[in-house]
Amino acid sequence: MKRPFFALPVFLVAVVLLTDCHKKEIPPEKVFPVKVEKARPKSISSIIVVAGTVDSKVHTWITSPGEGSVYSLKIAEGSDVRPGEILCYIMPADQQNMLGQAQADFQQAKNKYENAGDDKVVLREQLKEIEARLASAKRLYKPVPVVSPMGGTVISKVIETGNNVAAKQPIIEIADIRRLIIKSAVSEDYVSKIRQGQTVRIKLHSFENENMNGKIMVITPGIQMESRTAGIEVSLASDRRIKPGMTASLEIVVERKENALVIPQDSLTVKPNGDRFVFVVENDTARMVKVRSGIESNTEIEITEGLKSGDQFVVLGQENLKDGAKVKMPQPENADKKGSKP
């Protein structure tokens, strides 16, 4: 029996279609390049940074003993003074007026006596009486000395000879710059985590590339109600370049752990709900592992759950990964050299 004439073309079309389907290959699975590290135990420290100000352990402002004028100012900024040294004198205003009146009376009597004619007997007696009153006023009305209560250096002064001052007005600032400290404050959250004698790293803003060490010498027993902080004092080595009033940053270790499982903070992937994950690589596959963290430093973080020592975790390239993604790690240069032939 004869086949229909259209059977052969239909057969050829089917063969062509099957051939085309066979040529379409499944695309290869995407492989992401990553860099990994092995989780290893190490030490980690949690550090806080607080601002501070350089001061002297012994530092005071001397005030005027009363209202009056400044006499015989003997010091300038930078002058070294001894305990009990007289720095200047203050003449009280009322006594200064009385002494001035006695001097004026004497000068007037003297001029009258000198300009008189032959009869000077009465004027001479009057002049002697007025001169005696002036001498008595000078003994009675004396300027009050301003005495330094401590040895140190004059940091600043707000007076000059002839200035008028008010009673109890601060006039001279003195500090013992051989005993410098840094005053600062620590939040109440960390007060229980610091101790006296603890070493502190100091960075003075005036010396950008220099770091120094000091020790916490004082932790105030109370908490300031307004700021919720406790004051601290940190010792500072004597250095003529360092001046009271300079600003500083203090790096204080508030927690430290040995043999903690530590990874770089950049290795973490943080979800909007706050959950933290790390990509662990096993058999060239990235697995997303939820972790719990402990203390943190500026660049690293302790992992308390989710990782174990020796796990390979992704430190570079994790932003492109999903759970189960295939990854490729760069081969070490030494491995390439060993595999190559000369």
Secondary structure, 3 states (H helix, E strand, C coil): CCCCCCHHHHHHHHHHHHHHHHHCCCCCCCEEECEEEECEEEEEEEEEEEEEEEEECCEEEEECCCCEEEECCCCCCCCEECCCCEEEEEEEHHHHHHHHHHHHHHHHHHHHHHCCCCCCHHHHHHHHHHHHHHHHHHHHCCCEEEECCCCEEEEEECCCCCCEECCCCEEEEEECCCCEEEEEEEEHHHHCCCCCCCEEEEEECCCCCCCEEEEEEEECCCCCCCCCEEEEEEECCCCCCCCCCCEEEEEEEEEEEEEEEEEEHHHCEECCCCCEEEEEEECCEEEEEEEEEEEECCCEEEEEECCCCCCEEEEECHHHCCCCCEEECCCCHHHHHHHCCC
